[in-house]
């Protein structure tokens, strides 16, 4: 009969001696977030349609629809 192998996960070995003082962590500096430019809609190469219509509340809007994905954006005209 074959012996079973021990596949229990092992803890990483700790180094003994060589006490080095812990280095203080420098505070992470993050640059000021810049507003991202929105991606063009519809993306280049996609077929699209655009039309003006009126919402039920009477507001005039322009609908831009990406025919390839079905996604649409509505903006007030």
mmCIF file of the N, C-alpha and C atoms, coordinates in Angstrom:
data_MODEL
# 
_entry.id   MODEL 
# 
loop_
_atom_site.group_PDB 
_atom_site.id 
_atom_site.type_symbol 
_atom_site.label_atom_id 
_atom_site.label_alt_id 
_atom_site.label_comp_id 
_atom_site.label_asym_id 
_atom_site.label_entity_id 
_atom_site.label_seq_id 
_atom_site.pdbx_PDB_ins_code 
_atom_site.Cartn_x 
_atom_site.Cartn_y 
_atom_site.Cartn_z 
_atom_site.occupancy 
_atom_site.B_iso_or_equiv 
_atom_site.pdbx_formal_charge 
_atom_site.auth_seq_id 
_atom_site.auth_comp_id 
_atom_site.auth_asym_id 
_atom_site.auth_atom_id 
_atom_site.pdbx_PDB_model_num 
ATOM 1   N N  . UNK A 1 1  ? 0.840   -1.168 0.000   1.00 0.00 ? 1  UNK A N  1 
ATOM 2   C CA . UNK A 1 1  ? 0.000   0.000  0.000   1.00 0.00 ? 1  UNK A CA 1 
ATOM 3   C C  . UNK A 1 1  ? 0.892   1.241  0.000   1.00 0.00 ? 1  UNK A C  1 
ATOM 4   N N  . UNK A 1 2  ? 0.515   2.269  -0.779  1.00 0.00 ? 2  UNK A N  1 
ATOM 5   C CA . UNK A 1 2  ? 1.319   3.492  -0.893  1.00 0.00 ? 2  UNK A CA 1 
ATOM 6   C C  . UNK A 1 2  ? 1.074   4.391  0.306   1.00 0.00 ? 2  UNK A C  1 
ATOM 7   N N  . UNK A 1 3  ? 2.134   5.116  0.710   1.00 0.00 ? 3  UNK A N  1 
ATOM 8   C CA . UNK A 1 3  ? 1.993   6.061  1.820   1.00 0.00 ? 3  UNK A CA 1 
ATOM 9   C C  . UNK A 1 3  ? 1.263   7.295  1.350   1.00 0.00 ? 3  UNK A C  1 
ATOM 10  N N  . UNK A 1 4  ? 0.469   7.889  2.247   1.00 0.00 ? 4  UNK A N  1 
ATOM 11  C CA . UNK A 1 4  ? -0.215  9.139  1.915   1.00 0.00 ? 4  UNK A CA 1 
ATOM 12  C C  . UNK A 1 4  ? 0.741   10.289 2.158   1.00 0.00 ? 4  UNK A C  1 
ATOM 13  N N  . UNK A 1 5  ? 0.709   11.267 1.246   1.00 0.00 ? 5  UNK A N  1 
ATOM 14  C CA . UNK A 1 5  ? 1.532   12.456 1.409   1.00 0.00 ? 5  UNK A CA 1 
ATOM 15  C C  . UNK A 1 5  ? 0.780   13.479 2.242   1.00 0.00 ? 5  UNK A C  1 
ATOM 16  N N  . UNK A 1 6  ? 1.519   14.201 3.089   1.00 0.00 ? 6  UNK A N  1 
ATOM 17  C CA . UNK A 1 6  ? 0.919   15.257 3.894   1.00 0.00 ? 6  UNK A CA 1 
ATOM 18  C C  . UNK A 1 6  ? 0.822   16.518 3.034   1.00 0.00 ? 6  UNK A C  1 
ATOM 19  N N  . UNK A 1 7  ? -0.401  16.934 2.711   1.00 0.00 ? 7  UNK A N  1 
ATOM 20  C CA . UNK A 1 7  ? -0.595  18.118 1.876   1.00 0.00 ? 7  UNK A CA 1 
ATOM 21  C C  . UNK A 1 7  ? -1.175  19.282 2.677   1.00 0.00 ? 7  UNK A C  1 
ATOM 22  N N  . UNK A 1 8  ? -0.958  19.275 3.993   1.00 0.00 ? 8  UNK A N  1 
ATOM 23  C CA . UNK A 1 8  ? -1.439  20.358 4.843   1.00 0.00 ? 8  UNK A CA 1 
ATOM 24  C C  . UNK A 1 8  ? -0.664  21.634 4.538   1.00 0.00 ? 8  UNK A C  1 
ATOM 25  N N  . UNK A 1 9  ? -1.366  22.773 4.352   1.00 0.00 ? 9  UNK A N  1 
ATOM 26  C CA . UNK A 1 9  ? -0.644  24.027 4.088   1.00 0.00 ? 9  UNK A CA 1 
ATOM 27  C C  . UNK A 1 9  ? 0.289   24.360 5.251   1.00 0.00 ? 9  UNK A C  1 
ATOM 28  N N  . UNK A 1 10 ? 1.462   24.864 4.937   1.00 0.00 ? 10 UNK A N  1 
ATOM 29  C CA . UNK A 1 10 ? 2.470   25.180 5.942   1.00 0.00 ? 10 UNK A CA 1 
ATOM 30  C C  . UNK A 1 10 ? 2.541   26.691 6.153   1.00 0.00 ? 10 UNK A C  1 
ATOM 31  N N  . UNK A 1 11 ? 2.859   27.083 7.368   1.00 0.00 ? 11 UNK A N  1 
ATOM 32  C CA . UNK A 1 11 ? 3.089   28.498 7.681   1.00 0.00 ? 11 UNK A CA 1 
ATOM 33  C C  . UNK A 1 11 ? 4.455   28.880 7.141   1.00 0.00 ? 11 UNK A C  1 
ATOM 34  N N  . UNK A 1 12 ? 4.643   30.128 6.673   1.00 0.00 ? 12 UNK A N  1 
ATOM 35  C CA . UNK A 1 12 ? 5.974   30.535 6.222   1.00 0.00 ? 12 UNK A CA 1 
ATOM 36  C C  . UNK A 1 12 ? 6.958   30.516 7.397   1.00 0.00 ? 12 UNK A C  1 
ATOM 37  N N  . UNK A 1 13 ? 8.183   30.168 7.113   1.00 0.00 ? 13 UNK A N  1 
ATOM 38  C CA . UNK A 1 13 ? 9.217   30.088 8.150   1.00 0.00 ? 13 UNK A CA 1 
ATOM 39  C C  . UNK A 1 13 ? 9.563   31.488 8.648   1.00 0.00 ? 13 UNK A C  1 
ATOM 40  N N  . UNK A 1 14 ? 9.791   31.599 9.958   1.00 0.00 ? 14 UNK A N  1 
ATOM 41  C CA . UNK A 1 14 ? 10.208  32.874 10.534  1.00 0.00 ? 14 UNK A CA 1 
ATOM 42  C C  . UNK A 1 14 ? 11.721  32.866 10.660  1.00 0.00 ? 14 UNK A C  1 
ATOM 43  N N  . UNK A 1 15 ? 12.340  33.991 10.331  1.00 0.00 ? 15 UNK A N  1 
ATOM 44  C CA . UNK A 1 15 ? 13.785  34.079 10.489  1.00 0.00 ? 15 UNK A CA 1 
ATOM 45  C C  . UNK A 1 15 ? 14.109  34.348 11.946  1.00 0.00 ? 15 UNK A C  1 
ATOM 46  N N  . UNK A 1 16 ? 15.141  33.688 12.416  1.00 0.00 ? 16 UNK A N  1 
ATOM 47  C CA . UNK A 1 16 ? 15.549  33.842 13.805  1.00 0.00 ? 16 UNK A CA 1 
ATOM 48  C C  . UNK A 1 16 ? 16.781  34.734 13.844  1.00 0.00 ? 16 UNK A C  1 
ATOM 49  N N  . UNK A 1 17 ? 16.811  35.661 14.806  1.00 0.00 ? 17 UNK A N  1 
ATOM 50  C CA . UNK A 1 17 ? 17.953  36.552 14.950  1.00 0.00 ? 17 UNK A CA 1 
ATOM 51  C C  . UNK A 1 17 ? 17.896  37.679 13.945  1.00 0.00 ? 17 UNK A C  1 
ATOM 52  N N  . UNK A 1 18 ? 18.962  38.492 13.938  1.00 0.00 ? 18 UNK A N  1 
ATOM 53  C CA . UNK A 1 18 ? 19.019  39.610 13.003  1.00 0.00 ? 18 UNK A CA 1 
ATOM 54  C C  . UNK A 1 18 ? 17.898  40.598 13.238  1.00 0.00 ? 18 UNK A C  1 
ATOM 55  N N  . UNK A 1 19 ? 17.693  40.933 14.514  1.00 0.00 ? 19 UNK A N  1 
ATOM 56  C CA . UNK A 1 19 ? 16.608  41.876 14.817  1.00 0.00 ? 19 UNK A CA 1 
ATOM 57  C C  . UNK A 1 19 ? 16.872  43.219 14.147  1.00 0.00 ? 19 UNK A C  1 
ATOM 58  N N  . UNK A 1 20 ? 16.100  43.498 13.151  1.00 0.00 ? 20 UNK A N  1 
ATOM 59  C CA . UNK A 1 20 ? 16.215  44.782 12.466  1.00 0.00 ? 20 UNK A CA 1 
ATOM 60  C C  . UNK A 1 20 ? 15.025  45.630 12.905  1.00 0.00 ? 20 UNK A C  1 
ATOM 61  N N  . UNK A 1 21 ? 15.299  46.885 13.254  1.00 0.00 ? 21 UNK A N  1 
ATOM 62  C CA . UNK A 1 21 ? 14.172  47.717 13.652  1.00 0.00 ? 21 UNK A CA 1 
ATOM 63  C C  . UNK A 1 21 ? 13.214  47.892 12.474  1.00 0.00 ? 21 UNK A C  1 
ATOM 64  N N  . UNK A 1 22 ? 11.953  47.886 12.807  1.00 0.00 ? 22 UNK A N  1 
ATOM 65  C CA . UNK A 1 22 ? 10.939  48.034 11.761  1.00 0.00 ? 22 UNK A CA 1 
ATOM 66  C C  . UNK A 1 22 ? 11.044  49.418 11.132  1.00 0.00 ? 22 UNK A C  1 
ATOM 67  N N  . UNK A 1 23 ? 10.969  49.460 9.826   1.00 0.00 ? 23 UNK A N  1 
ATOM 68  C CA . UNK A 1 23 ? 11.011  50.737 9.110   1.00 0.00 ? 23 UNK A CA 1 
ATOM 69  C C  . UNK A 1 23 ? 9.632   51.385 9.181   1.00 0.00 ? 23 UNK A C  1 
ATOM 70  N N  . UNK A 1 24 ? 9.571   52.658 9.566   1.00 0.00 ? 24 UNK A N  1 
ATOM 71  C CA . UNK A 1 24 ? 8.254   53.300 9.584   1.00 0.00 ? 24 UNK A CA 1 
ATOM 72  C C  . UNK A 1 24 ? 7.727   53.437 8.156   1.00 0.00 ? 24 UNK A C  1 
ATOM 73  N N  . UNK A 1 25 ? 6.465   53.162 8.009   1.00 0.00 ? 25 UNK A N  1 
ATOM 74  C CA . UNK A 1 25 ? 5.865   53.262 6.679   1.00 0.00 ? 25 UNK A CA 1 
ATOM 75  C C  . UNK A 1 25 ? 5.637   54.725 6.340   1.00 0.00 ? 25 UNK A C  1 
ATOM 76  N N  . UNK A 1 26 ? 5.989   55.079 5.116   1.00 0.00 ? 26 UNK A N  1 
ATOM 77  C CA . UNK A 1 26 ? 5.740   56.448 4.666   1.00 0.00 ? 26 UNK A CA 1 
ATOM 78  C C  . UNK A 1 26 ? 4.291   56.557 4.247   1.00 0.00 ? 26 UNK A C  1 
ATOM 79  N N  . UNK A 1 27 ? 3.651   57.663 4.600   1.00 0.00 ? 27 UNK A N  1 
ATOM 80  C CA . UNK A 1 27 ? 2.254   57.786 4.201   1.00 0.00 ? 27 UNK A CA 1 
ATOM 81  C C  . UNK A 1 27 ? 2.147   57.833 2.678   1.00 0.00 ? 27 UNK A C  1 
ATOM 82  N N  . UNK A 1 28 ? 1.182   57.114 2.182   1.00 0.00 ? 28 UNK A N  1 
ATOM 83  C CA . UNK A 1 28 ? 0.985   57.079 0.727   1.00 0.00 ? 28 UNK A CA 1 
ATOM 84  C C  . UNK A 1 28 ? 0.397   58.409 0.272   1.00 0.00 ? 28 UNK A C  1 
ATOM 85  N N  . UNK A 1 29 ? 0.994   58.959 -0.749  1.00 0.00 ? 29 UNK A N  1 
ATOM 86  C CA . UNK A 1 29 ? 0.467   60.208 -1.290  1.00 0.00 ? 29 UNK A CA 1 
ATOM 87  C C  . UNK A 1 29 ? -0.244  59.894 -2.597  1.00 0.00 ? 29 UNK A C  1 
ATOM 88  N N  . UNK A 1 30 ? -1.473  60.304 -2.664  1.00 0.00 ? 30 UNK A N  1 
ATOM 89  C CA . UNK A 1 30 ? -2.231  60.077 -3.888  1.00 0.00 ? 30 UNK A CA 1 
ATOM 90  C C  . UNK A 1 30 ? -2.417  61.421 -4.583  1.00 0.00 ? 30 UNK A C  1 
ATOM 91  N N  . UNK A 1 31 ? -2.234  61.431 -5.872  1.00 0.00 ? 31 UNK A N  1 
ATOM 92  C CA . UNK A 1 31 ? -2.432  62.689 -6.585  1.00 0.00 ? 31 UNK A CA 1 
ATOM 93  C C  . UNK A 1 31 ? -3.911  63.083 -6.554  1.00 0.00 ? 31 UNK A C  1 
ATOM 94  N N  . UNK A 1 32 ? -4.151  64.377 -6.702  1.00 0.00 ? 32 UNK A N  1 
ATOM 95  C CA . UNK A 1 32 ? -5.525  64.847 -6.719  1.00 0.00 ? 32 UNK A CA 1 
ATOM 96  C C  . UNK A 1 32 ? -6.256  64.181 -7.874  1.00 0.00 ? 32 UNK A C  1 
ATOM 97  N N  . UNK A 1 33 ? -7.436  63.620 -7.596  1.00 0.00 ? 33 UNK A N  1 
ATOM 98  C CA . UNK A 1 33 ? -8.147  62.954 -8.685  1.00 0.00 ? 33 UNK A CA 1 
ATOM 99  C C  . UNK A 1 33 ? -8.564  63.963 -9.754  1.00 0.00 ? 33 UNK A C  1 
ATOM 100 N N  . UNK A 1 34 ? -8.238  63.629 -10.978 1.00 0.00 ? 34 UNK A N  1 
ATOM 101 C CA . UNK A 1 34 ? -8.609  64.478 -12.102 1.00 0.00 ? 34 UNK A CA 1 
ATOM 102 C C  . UNK A 1 34 ? -9.929  63.965 -12.673 1.00 0.00 ? 34 UNK A C  1 
ATOM 103 N N  . UNK A 1 35 ? -10.827 64.854 -13.000 1.00 0.00 ? 35 UNK A N  1 
ATOM 104 C CA . UNK A 1 35 ? -12.074 64.372 -13.594 1.00 0.00 ? 35 UNK A CA 1 
ATOM 105 C C  . UNK A 1 35 ? -11.773 63.717 -14.936 1.00 0.00 ? 35 UNK A C  1 
ATOM 106 N N  . UNK A 1 36 ? -12.322 62.528 -15.125 1.00 0.00 ? 36 UNK A N  1 
ATOM 107 C CA . UNK A 1 36 ? -12.063 61.805 -16.360 1.00 0.00 ? 36 UNK A CA 1 
ATOM 108 C C  . UNK A 1 36 ? -12.997 62.298 -17.451 1.00 0.00 ? 36 UNK A C  1 
ATOM 109 N N  . UNK A 1 37 ? -12.450 62.351 -18.652 1.00 0.00 ? 37 UNK A N  1 
ATOM 110 C CA . UNK A 1 37 ? -13.275 62.699 -19.798 1.00 0.00 ? 37 UNK A CA 1 
ATOM 111 C C  . UNK A 1 37 ? -14.189 61.517 -20.077 1.00 0.00 ? 37 UNK A C  1 
ATOM 112 N N  . UNK A 1 38 ? -15.465 61.752 -20.266 1.00 0.00 ? 38 UNK A N  1 
ATOM 113 C CA . UNK A 1 38 ? -16.335 60.622 -20.580 1.00 0.00 ? 38 UNK A CA 1 
ATOM 114 C C  . UNK A 1 38 ? -15.967 60.043 -21.943 1.00 0.00 ? 38 UNK A C  1 
ATOM 115 N N  . UNK A 1 39 ? -16.130 58.752 -22.061 1.00 0.00 ? 39 UNK A N  1 
ATOM 116 C CA . UNK A 1 39 ? -15.832 58.092 -23.327 1.00 0.00 ? 39 UNK A CA 1 
ATOM 117 C C  . UNK A 1 39 ? -16.826 58.591 -24.373 1.00 0.00 ? 39 UNK A C  1 
ATOM 118 N N  . UNK A 1 40 ? -16.372 58.717 -25.607 1.00 0.00 ? 40 UNK A N  1 
ATOM 119 C CA . UNK A 1 40 ? -17.299 59.188 -26.642 1.00 0.00 ? 40 UNK A CA 1 
ATOM 120 C C  . UNK A 1 40 ? -18.453 58.199 -26.807 1.00 0.00 ? 40 UNK A C  1 
ATOM 121 N N  . UNK A 1 41 ? -19.620 58.751 -27.035 1.00 0.00 ? 41 UNK A N  1 
ATOM 122 C CA . UNK A 1 41 ? -20.783 57.893 -27.248 1.00 0.00 ? 41 UNK A CA 1 
ATOM 123 C C  . UNK A 1 41 ? -21.414 58.254 -28.561 1.00 0.00 ? 41 UNK A C  1 
ATOM 124 N N  . UNK A 1 42 ? -21.701 57.345 -29.385 1.00 0.00 ? 42 UNK A N  1 
ATOM 125 C CA . UNK A 1 42 ? -21.315 55.936 -29.337 1.00 0.00 ? 42 UNK A CA 1 
ATOM 126 C C  . UNK A 1 42 ? -19.853 55.778 -29.701 1.00 0.00 ? 42 UNK A C  1 
ATOM 127 N N  . UNK A 1 43 ? -19.238 54.663 -29.320 1.00 0.00 ? 43 UNK A N  1 
ATOM 128 C CA . UNK A 1 43 ? -17.824 54.446 -29.652 1.00 0.00 ? 43 UNK A CA 1 
ATOM 129 C C  . UNK A 1 43 ? -17.598 54.466 -31.160 1.00 0.00 ? 43 UNK A C  1 
ATOM 130 N N  . UNK A 1 44 ? -16.392 54.825 -31.555 1.00 0.00 ? 44 UNK A N  1 
ATOM 131 C CA . UNK A 1 44 ? -16.063 54.888 -32.978 1.00 0.00 ? 44 UNK A CA 1 
ATOM 132 C C  . UNK A 1 44 ? -16.328 53.541 -33.633 1.00 0.00 ? 44 UNK A C  1 
ATOM 133 N N  . UNK A 1 45 ? -16.921 53.577 -34.801 1.00 0.00 ? 45 UNK A N  1 
ATOM 134 C CA . UNK A 1 45 ? -17.198 52.357 -35.548 1.00 0.00 ? 45 UNK A CA 1 
ATOM 135 C C  . UNK A 1 45 ? -18.566 51.758 -35.273 1.00 0.00 ? 45 UNK A C  1 
ATOM 136 N N  . UNK A 1 46 ? -19.268 52.228 -34.239 1.00 0.00 ? 46 UNK A N  1 
ATOM 137 C CA . UNK A 1 46 ? -20.600 51.706 -33.949 1.00 0.00 ? 46 UNK A CA 1 
ATOM 138 C C  . UNK A 1 46 ? -21.636 52.487 -34.751 1.00 0.00 ? 46 UNK A C  1 
ATOM 139 N N  . UNK A 1 47 ? -22.676 51.783 -35.155 1.00 0.00 ? 47 UNK A N  1 
ATOM 140 C CA . UNK A 1 47 ? -23.783 52.454 -35.832 1.00 0.00 ? 47 UNK A CA 1 
ATOM 141 C C  . UNK A 1 47 ? -24.658 53.115 -34.774 1.00 0.00 ? 47 UNK A C  1 
ATOM 142 N N  . UNK A 1 48 ? -25.206 54.289 -35.085 1.00 0.00 ? 48 UNK A N  1 
ATOM 143 C CA . UNK A 1 48 ? -26.028 54.983 -34.100 1.00 0.00 ? 48 UNK A CA 1 
ATOM 144 C C  . UNK A 1 48 ? -27.156 55.741 -34.791 1.00 0.00 ? 48 UNK A C  1 
ATOM 145 N N  . UNK A 1 49 ? -28.136 56.112 -33.983 1.00 0.00 ? 49 UNK A N  1 
ATOM 146 C CA . UNK A 1 49 ? -29.210 56.974 -34.467 1.00 0.00 ? 49 UNK A CA 1 
ATOM 147 C C  . UNK A 1 49 ? -29.460 58.043 -33.414 1.00 0.00 ? 49 UNK A C  1 
ATOM 148 N N  . UNK A 1 50 ? -29.931 59.195 -33.846 1.00 0.00 ? 50 UNK A N  1 
ATOM 149 C CA . UNK A 1 50 ? -30.200 60.314 -32.936 1.00 0.00 ? 50 UNK A CA 1 
ATOM 150 C C  . UNK A 1 50 ? -31.525 60.937 -33.359 1.00 0.00 ? 50 UNK A C  1 
ATOM 151 N N  . UNK A 1 51 ? -32.380 61.215 -32.368 1.00 0.00 ? 51 UNK A N  1 
ATOM 152 C CA . UNK A 1 51 ? -33.645 61.873 -32.685 1.00 0.00 ? 51 UNK A CA 1 
ATOM 153 C C  . UNK A 1 51 ? -34.099 62.709 -31.498 1.00 0.00 ? 51 UNK A C  1 
ATOM 154 N N  . UNK A 1 52 ? -34.890 63.733 -31.792 1.00 0.00 ? 52 UNK A N  1 
ATOM 155 C CA . UNK A 1 52 ? -35.465 64.610 -30.769 1.00 0.00 ? 52 UNK A CA 1 
ATOM 156 C C  . UNK A 1 52 ? -36.862 64.122 -30.466 1.00 0.00 ? 52 UNK A C  1 
ATOM 157 N N  . UNK A 1 53 ? -37.235 64.227 -29.203 1.00 0.00 ? 53 UNK A N  1 
ATOM 158 C CA . UNK A 1 53 ? -38.577 63.837 -28.781 1.00 0.00 ? 53 UNK A CA 1 
ATOM 159 C C  . UNK A 1 53 ? -38.948 64.641 -27.541 1.00 0.00 ? 53 UNK A C  1 
ATOM 160 N N  . UNK A 1 54 ? -40.117 64.401 -27.002 1.00 0.00 ? 54 UNK A N  1 
ATOM 161 C CA . UNK A 1 54 ? -40.605 65.129 -25.828 1.00 0.00 ? 54 UNK A CA 1 
ATOM 162 C C  . UNK A 1 54 ? -40.959 64.114 -24.750 1.00 0.00 ? 54 UNK A C  1 
ATOM 163 N N  . UNK A 1 55 ? -40.476 64.351 -23.548 1.00 0.00 ? 55 UNK A N  1 
ATOM 164 C CA . UNK A 1 55 ? -40.814 63.493 -22.409 1.00 0.00 ? 55 UNK A CA 1 
ATOM 165 C C  . UNK A 1 55 ? -42.271 63.727 -22.026 1.00 0.00 ? 55 UNK A C  1 
ATOM 166 N N  . UNK A 1 56 ? -42.850 62.815 -21.250 1.00 0.00 ? 56 UNK A N  1 
ATOM 167 C CA . UNK A 1 56 ? -44.243 63.000 -20.814 1.00 0.00 ? 56 UNK A CA 1 
ATOM 168 C C  . UNK A 1 56 ? -44.465 64.299 -20.024 1.00 0.00 ? 56 UNK A C  1 
ATOM 169 N N  . UNK A 1 57 ? -43.395 64.823 -19.377 1.00 0.00 ? 57 UNK A N  1 
ATOM 170 C CA . UNK A 1 57 ? -43.547 66.070 -18.617 1.00 0.00 ? 57 UNK A CA 1 
ATOM 171 C C  . UNK A 1 57 ? -43.391 67.305 -19.499 1.00 0.00 ? 57 UNK A C  1 
ATOM 172 N N  . UNK A 1 58 ? -43.176 67.123 -20.813 1.00 0.00 ? 58 UNK A N  1 
ATOM 173 C CA . UNK A 1 58 ? -43.082 68.242 -21.735 1.00 0.00 ? 58 UNK A CA 1 
ATOM 174 C C  . UNK A 1 58 ? -41.660 68.709 -22.029 1.00 0.00 ? 58 UNK A C  1 
ATOM 175 N N  . UNK A 1 59 ? -40.652 68.091 -21.427 1.00 0.00 ? 59 UNK A N  1 
ATOM 176 C CA . UNK A 1 59 ? -39.262 68.478 -21.649 1.00 0.00 ? 59 UNK A CA 1 
ATOM 177 C C  . UNK A 1 59 ? -38.782 67.928 -22.998 1.00 0.00 ? 59 UNK A C  1 
ATOM 178 N N  . UNK A 1 60 ? -38.152 68.798 -23.803 1.00 0.00 ? 60 UNK A N  1 
ATOM 179 C CA . UNK A 1 60 ? -37.598 68.359 -25.080 1.00 0.00 ? 60 UNK A CA 1 
ATOM 180 C C  . UNK A 1 60 ? -36.247 67.690 -24.811 1.00 0.00 ? 60 UNK A C  1 
ATOM 181 N N  . UNK A 1 61 ? -36.040 66.512 -25.396 1.00 0.00 ? 61 UNK A N  1 
ATOM 182 C CA . UNK A 1 61 ? -34.810 65.762 -25.200 1.00 0.00 ? 61 UNK A CA 1 
ATOM 183 C C  . UNK A 1 61 ? -34.294 65.234 -26.537 1.00 0.00 ? 61 UNK A C  1 
ATOM 184 N N  . UNK A 1 62 ? -33.000 64.922 -26.563 1.00 0.00 ? 62 UNK A N  1 
ATOM 185 C CA . UNK A 1 62 ? -32.389 64.261 -27.709 1.00 0.00 ? 62 UNK A CA 1 
ATOM 186 C C  . UNK A 1 62 ? -31.964 62.871 -27.256 1.00 0.00 ? 62 UNK A C  1 
ATOM 187 N N  . UNK A 1 63 ? -32.368 61.863 -27.994 1.00 0.00 ? 63 UNK A N  1 
ATOM 188 C CA . UNK A 1 63 ? -32.017 60.475 -27.686 1.00 0.00 ? 63 UNK A CA 1 
ATOM 189 C C  . UNK A 1 63 ? -30.955 60.043 -28.680 1.00 0.00 ? 63 UNK A C  1 
ATOM 190 N N  . UNK A 1 64 ? -29.838 59.526 -28.174 1.00 0.00 ? 64 UNK A N  1 
ATOM 191 C CA . UNK A 1 64 ? -28.780 58.969 -29.014 1.00 0.00 ? 64 UNK A CA 1 
ATOM 192 C C  . UNK A 1 64 ? -28.691 57.495 -28.662 1.00 0.00 ? 64 UNK A C  1 
ATOM 193 N N  . UNK A 1 65 ? -28.904 56.624 -29.644 1.00 0.00 ? 65 UNK A N  1 
ATOM 194 C CA . UNK A 1 65 ? -28.932 55.182 -29.405 1.00 0.00 ? 65 UNK A CA 1 
ATOM 195 C C  . UNK A 1 65 ? -27.839 54.496 -30.215 1.00 0.00 ? 65 UNK A C  1 
ATOM 196 N N  . UNK A 1 66 ? -27.070 53.631 -29.532 1.00 0.00 ? 66 UNK A N  1 
ATOM 197 C CA . UNK A 1 66 ? -26.054 52.808 -30.181 1.00 0.00 ? 66 UNK A CA 1 
ATOM 198 C C  . UNK A 1 66 ? -26.787 51.578 -30.716 1.00 0.00 ? 66 UNK A C  1 
ATOM 199 N N  . UNK A 1 67 ? -26.903 51.466 -32.018 1.00 0.00 ? 67 UNK A N  1 
ATOM 200 C CA . UNK A 1 67 ? -27.655 50.372 -32.630 1.00 0.00 ? 67 UNK A CA 1 
ATOM 201 C C  . UNK A 1 67 ? -26.971 49.029 -32.368 1.00 0.00 ? 67 UNK A C  1 
ATOM 202 N N  . UNK A 1 68 ? -25.649 49.008 -32.285 1.00 0.00 ? 68 UNK A N  1 
ATOM 203 C CA . UNK A 1 68 ? -24.921 47.758 -32.093 1.00 0.00 ? 68 UNK A CA 1 
ATOM 204 C C  . UNK A 1 68 ? -25.108 47.162 -30.705 1.00 0.00 ? 68 UNK A C  1 
ATOM 205 N N  . UNK A 1 69 ? -25.176 48.005 -29.667 1.00 0.00 ? 69 UNK A N  1 
ATOM 206 C CA . UNK A 1 69 ? -25.276 47.491 -28.292 1.00 0.00 ? 69 UNK A CA 1 
ATOM 207 C C  . UNK A 1 69 ? -26.645 47.728 -27.664 1.00 0.00 ? 69 UNK A C  1 
ATOM 208 N N  . UNK A 1 70 ? -27.423 48.647 -28.215 1.00 0.00 ? 70 UNK A N  1 
ATOM 209 C CA . UNK A 1 70 ? -28.731 48.953 -27.641 1.00 0.00 ? 70 UNK A CA 1 
ATOM 210 C C  . UNK A 1 70 ? -28.665 50.015 -26.560 1.00 0.00 ? 70 UNK A C  1 
ATOM 211 N N  . UNK A 1 71 ? -27.470 50.425 -26.162 1.00 0.00 ? 71 UNK A N  1 
ATOM 212 C CA . UNK A 1 71 ? -27.319 51.446 -25.126 1.00 0.00 ? 71 UNK A CA 1 
ATOM 213 C C  . UNK A 1 71 ? -27.790 52.780 -25.672 1.00 0.00 ? 71 UNK A C  1 
ATOM 214 N N  . UNK A 1 72 ? -28.408 53.596 -24.820 1.00 0.00 ? 72 UNK A N  1 
ATOM 215 C CA . UNK A 1 72 ? -28.845 54.903 -25.287 1.00 0.00 ? 72 UNK A CA 1 
ATOM 216 C C  . UNK A 1 72 ? -28.610 55.965 -24.223 1.00 0.00 ? 72 UNK A C  1 
ATOM 217 N N  . UNK A 1 73 ? -28.386 57.187 -24.675 1.00 0.00 ? 73 UNK A N  1 
ATOM 218 C CA . UNK A 1 73 ? -28.212 58.346 -23.801 1.00 0.00 ? 73 UNK A CA 1 
ATOM 219 C C  . UNK A 1 73 ? -29.300 59.344 -24.129 1.00 0.00 ? 73 UNK A C  1 
ATOM 220 N N  . UNK A 1 74 ? -29.862 59.945 -23.092 1.00 0.00 ? 74 UNK A N  1 
ATOM 221 C CA . UNK A 1 74 ? -30.887 60.962 -23.250 1.00 0.00 ? 74 UNK A CA 1 
ATOM 222 C C  . UNK A 1 74 ? -30.363 62.263 -22.674 1.00 0.00 ? 74 UNK A C  1 
ATOM 223 N N  . UNK A 1 75 ? -30.365 63.331 -23.482 1.00 0.00 ? 75 UNK A N  1 
ATOM 224 C CA . UNK A 1 75 ? -29.911 64.633 -23.001 1.00 0.00 ? 75 UNK A CA 1 
ATOM 225 C C  . UNK A 1 75 ? -30.995 65.660 -23.296 1.00 0.00 ? 75 UNK A C  1 
ATOM 226 N N  . UNK A 1 76 ? -31.109 66.639 -22.391 1.00 0.00 ? 76 UNK A N  1 
ATOM 227 C CA . UNK A 1 76 ? -32.089 67.693 -22.628 1.00 0.00 ? 76 UNK A CA 1 
ATOM 228 C C  . UNK A 1 76 ? -31.630 68.546 -23.787 1.00 0.00 ? 76 UNK A C  1 
ATOM 229 N N  . UNK A 1 77 ? -32.570 68.861 -24.686 1.00 0.00 ? 77 UNK A N  1 
ATOM 230 C CA . UNK A 1 77 ? -32.241 69.636 -25.878 1.00 0.00 ? 77 UNK A CA 1 
ATOM 231 C C  . UNK A 1 77 ? -32.263 71.118 -25.589 1.00 0.00 ? 77 UNK A C  1 
# 
